[in-house]
């Protein structure tokens, strides 16, 4: 909290934004009245007060849309309500809920994403935001929640027929959103229910040993070796991108070569205890020697974990020859190259599992390493288990041969 100032138009013009977050300046004339200035330079009038034993802070409005005089008048009127035992912030929040009930699907999407941020993985949140911004809201955002029909959703889904996997994910997101809308009494039925999904081709790709060699060569040449080590850790552990990027040093037991993944980091929402290979331990030892700040293996901005390695991944793929370039028209008719990856980050997980099964490891062990709770999930790799099957039939063949057959 900054020292009190006399809030005038002149003083507001002289305020300097903080480097990060926001700062609050209290008025030296009216108790509780003040202004909040953000790092982006946005200034809002606020009122701090106590009602029913609770300390509250209400945003009155933004400057210069609100003048200093208008904000003071509103603050005085709000003070009168507070003296009468009314909590204006609680009243404002109740009004916002009423507005949402009669509001647009775009407003509801904001509420949905705020709730999703509390329990969804970072990668899932990123995908949801992209689908909403690029696909769903441009088509449905302006409609009221109750006004969206099954036909609206069917047409949206059908328009994505060239990308069936994406189309089905969009349909699943809309369905999830309307399940919440029904719980909140914003809708009476789910317009996504009953719409037939597109047939999806198998998207799983495994890198060959030769491709892995080219990938490692590209990783060695990549200038950001911390990002390169994040990709290497994905390769040698078969973990999901979000699990690696949000990993904290306290999760690792170097003496036992174990990684304990907490339930809120895993897709199955269960604690996983994963054994680590010599290669994985070498990567962790190298990372620890760099003494990066904070609790995370891969720290990002503002003290949190790194949220993505998509750019390093694309650059490494290009050098490894695992991306295709396509010429498209650019500005002033000048052609530009758009690069498309031949493998996804998630394919490193399939590569890990495929090579383990092909080398004779049991599906049960591979499922444990991948954190699968259902054996059926790991059965997708059963067709690779040829060596184990050959070893089994040969073992019985030797027994039968000793019988004199």
Secondary structure, DSSP 8 states (H G I E B T S, - for coil): -EEEE---HHHHHH----SSSEEEEEESSSTTEEEEEETT--EEEEEEEEETTEEEEEEEEEETTS-HHHHHHHHHHHHHHHHTT--HHHHHHHHHHHHHHTSBHHHHHHHHHHHHTTTS-HHHHHHHHHHIIIIIHHHHTTSBGGG--HHHHHHHHHTTTTSHHHHHHHHHHHHHHHHHHHHTTS-SS-TTTT--------------HHHHHHHHHHHHH-S-HHHHHHHHHHHHH---HHHHHT-BGGGEETTTTEEEE-GGGSTTSS-EEEE--HHHHHHHHHHHHT--SSSBTTB-GGGSB----HHHHHHHHHHHT-EEEEEEE-GGG-EEEEEEESS-TTHHHHHHHHHHHHTT--HHHHHHHHT-SSHHHHGGGGGGTHHHHHHHHHHHHHHHHHTT-
